[in-house]
Amino acid sequence: MIFKPESKTARLFAALKSGEQLSEGQIRVRFGIKNPRATVSNIRQEGFAVYANQHKDTKGRVTTTVS
């Protein structure tokens, strides 16, 4: 693995690799990452595909999750 084994980035990468879809807020709370966009960008720069998926909930709010 390219990331340090116990780093926050490595834990996020493992979660995404296992198929989890996480919102920006979930990434902040669960992994303690203060800037999720930058962390996801770093994962992408290492050559891994990370997708941002947008959808509307029943109240019409648009949310974005990464997978």
PEWO-V347296 format. One record per pair of residues at least 24 apart in sequence whose C-alpha atoms are under 8 Angstrom apart, sorted by the first residue. I is the first residue (numbers start at 1). J is the second residue. Records with the same first field share a line. If there is no record, write none. Layout:
# PEWO-V347296
I: J  J
This chain:
# PEWO-V347296
2: 46
8: 32  33
9: 39  43
13: 43
16: 66  67
17: 67
19: 67
20: 67
21: 65  66  67
22: 65  66  67
23: 63  64  65  66
24: 64  65  66
